[in-house]
Amino acid sequence: MAKADNQVEESAVTEQEKPKDLRKFVDVVKDEDGNETNQEYAVAEFNDEQKLIYNKLEVIVANDQKLETQYQFSKEQNSVLSNHYVSELKKLLSSGEDDEPEVVENGEAEEESK
């Protein structure tokens, strides 16, 4: 019987040591006049099905934020590279007068004399 008592005491201790779930779900609710109010729900009070759906929602939101961050970083990299190549092209265009390309007007190159 001593073992059974110890097991109960151990489980009671681990139950107390569990951190409380402080997450909240905030819902924006509009009333009849169109005024918005926030309604908060404590995730700790959700039933199992509600917690499962909330956890899926958290994963989707986190993934969306990650994708947005990756997109912004990629866009910044492309901008830096684009500026670099524009600079390199300008250097090459201004370096040699003999090698200057033909100036194009109206989007069409003039044909060379035969």
C-alpha positions as a Markdown table, in Angstrom:
| # | Residue | x | y | z |
|---|---|---|---|---|
| 1 | Met | 0.0 | 0.0 | 0.0 |
| 2 | Ala | 2.9 | 2.3 | 0.6 |
| 3 | Lys | 3.7 | 2.2 | -3.1 |
| 4 | Ala | 0.1 | 3.3 | -4.1 |
| 5 | Asp | 0.3 | 6.2 | -1.7 |
| 6 | Asn | 3.6 | 7.3 | -3.1 |
| 7 | Gln | 2.3 | 7.1 | -6.6 |
| 8 | Val | -0.6 | 9.3 | -5.7 |
| 9 | Glu | 1.6 | 11.8 | -4.0 |
| 10 | Glu | 4.0 | 11.9 | -7.0 |
| 11 | Ser | 1.2 | 12.5 | -9.5 |
| 12 | Ala | -0.2 | 15.3 | -7.3 |
| 13 | Val | 3.2 | 17.0 | -7.2 |
| 14 | Thr | 3.6 | 16.7 | -11.0 |
| 15 | Glu | 0.1 | 18.1 | -11.4 |
| 16 | Gln | 1.0 | 21.1 | -9.3 |
| 17 | Glu | 4.3 | 21.6 | -11.1 |
| 18 | Lys | 2.7 | 21.9 | -14.5 |
| 19 | Pro | 2.8 | 25.4 | -15.8 |
| 20 | Lys | -0.5 | 27.1 | -16.4 |
| 21 | Asp | -1.5 | 27.7 | -20.0 |
| 22 | Leu | -1.6 | 31.5 | -20.2 |
| 23 | Arg | -2.4 | 31.7 | -23.9 |
| 24 | Lys | -5.5 | 33.6 | -24.9 |
| 25 | Phe | -7.7 | 33.6 | -28.0 |
| 26 | Val | -8.9 | 37.1 | -28.8 |
| 27 | Asp | -12.0 | 37.4 | -30.9 |
| 28 | Val | -13.0 | 40.8 | -32.4 |
| 29 | Val | -16.7 | 41.1 | -32.2 |
| 30 | Lys | -18.8 | 43.8 | -33.9 |
| 31 | Asp | -22.1 | 44.9 | -32.3 |
| 32 | Glu | -25.1 | 46.2 | -34.1 |
| 33 | Asp | -23.7 | 49.7 | -34.3 |
| 34 | Gly | -20.5 | 48.4 | -36.0 |
| 35 | Asn | -18.4 | 49.0 | -32.9 |
| 36 | Glu | -15.6 | 46.5 | -32.4 |
| 37 | Thr | -14.9 | 44.9 | -29.0 |
| 38 | Asn | -12.4 | 42.2 | -28.1 |
| 39 | Gln | -13.6 | 39.1 | -26.4 |
| 40 | Glu | -10.8 | 37.0 | -24.7 |
| 41 | Tyr | -11.0 | 33.3 | -24.1 |
| 42 | Ala | -8.5 | 31.5 | -21.9 |
| 43 | Val | -7.0 | 28.5 | -23.8 |
| 44 | Ala | -6.6 | 26.7 | -20.5 |
| 45 | Glu | -10.4 | 26.5 | -20.2 |
| 46 | Phe | -10.9 | 25.0 | -23.7 |
| 47 | Asn | -12.0 | 21.4 | -24.1 |
| 48 | Asp | -9.8 | 19.0 | -26.0 |
| 49 | Glu | -11.4 | 19.6 | -29.4 |
| 50 | Gln | -11.1 | 23.4 | -29.0 |
| 51 | Lys | -7.4 | 23.1 | -27.9 |
| 52 | Leu | -6.7 | 20.9 | -31.0 |
| 53 | Ile | -8.2 | 23.5 | -33.3 |
| 54 | Tyr | -6.5 | 26.4 | -31.5 |
| 55 | Asn | -3.1 | 24.5 | -31.8 |
| 56 | Lys | -3.7 | 24.1 | -35.5 |
| 57 | Leu | -4.4 | 27.8 | -35.8 |
| 58 | Glu | -1.2 | 28.6 | -33.9 |
| 59 | Val | 0.8 | 26.5 | -36.4 |
| 60 | Ile | -0.8 | 28.2 | -39.4 |
| 61 | Val | -0.2 | 31.7 | -38.0 |
| 62 | Ala | 3.4 | 30.8 | -37.1 |
| 63 | Asn | 4.0 | 29.3 | -40.6 |
| 64 | Asp | 2.5 | 32.4 | -42.2 |
| 65 | Gln | 4.8 | 34.7 | -40.2 |
| 66 | Lys | 7.8 | 32.6 | -41.1 |
| 67 | Leu | 6.9 | 32.7 | -44.8 |
| 68 | Glu | 6.4 | 36.5 | -44.6 |
| 69 | Thr | 9.8 | 36.9 | -43.0 |
| 70 | Gln | 11.5 | 34.6 | -45.6 |
| 71 | Tyr | 9.8 | 36.6 | -48.4 |
| 72 | Gln | 11.0 | 39.9 | -47.0 |
| 73 | Phe | 14.5 | 38.6 | -46.5 |
| 74 | Ser | 14.6 | 37.2 | -50.1 |
| 75 | Lys | 13.3 | 40.5 | -51.4 |
| 76 | Glu | 16.0 | 42.4 | -49.5 |
| 77 | Gln | 18.7 | 40.1 | -51.0 |
| 78 | Asn | 17.3 | 40.6 | -54.5 |
| 79 | Ser | 17.4 | 44.4 | -54.0 |
| 80 | Val | 21.0 | 44.3 | -52.8 |
| 81 | Leu | 22.0 | 42.1 | -55.8 |
| 82 | Ser | 20.1 | 44.2 | -58.2 |
| 83 | Asn | 21.8 | 47.4 | -57.0 |
| 84 | His | 25.2 | 45.6 | -57.3 |
| 85 | Tyr | 24.6 | 44.5 | -60.9 |
| 86 | Val | 23.3 | 48.0 | -61.9 |
| 87 | Ser | 26.5 | 49.5 | -60.4 |
| 88 | Glu | 28.7 | 46.9 | -62.2 |
| 89 | Leu | 26.9 | 47.6 | -65.5 |
| 90 | Lys | 27.3 | 51.3 | -65.1 |
| 91 | Lys | 31.0 | 50.9 | -64.5 |
| 92 | Leu | 31.4 | 48.7 | -67.7 |
| 93 | Leu | 29.4 | 51.2 | -69.8 |
| 94 | Ser | 31.4 | 54.2 | -68.7 |
| 95 | Ser | 34.9 | 52.5 | -68.7 |
| 96 | Gly | 35.5 | 52.1 | -72.5 |
| 97 | Glu | 34.5 | 54.5 | -75.1 |
| 98 | Asp | 35.4 | 52.2 | -78.0 |
| 99 | Asp | 33.2 | 49.4 | -76.5 |
| 100 | Glu | 30.1 | 51.6 | -76.0 |
| 101 | Pro | 26.9 | 49.9 | -77.1 |
| 102 | Glu | 24.7 | 51.4 | -79.8 |
| 103 | Val | 22.1 | 53.7 | -78.3 |
| 104 | Val | 18.6 | 52.2 | -78.9 |
| 105 | Glu | 15.7 | 54.5 | -79.6 |
| 106 | Asn | 12.0 | 53.5 | -79.5 |
| 107 | Gly | 12.9 | 50.1 | -78.3 |
| 108 | Glu | 14.4 | 49.0 | -81.6 |
| 109 | Ala | 18.1 | 48.9 | -82.6 |
| 110 | Glu | 19.1 | 50.7 | -85.8 |
| 111 | Glu | 20.3 | 48.4 | -88.5 |
| 112 | Glu | 24.0 | 48.6 | -89.4 |
| 113 | Ser | 25.0 | 49.9 | -92.8 |
| 114 | Lys | 25.8 | 47.3 | -95.3 |
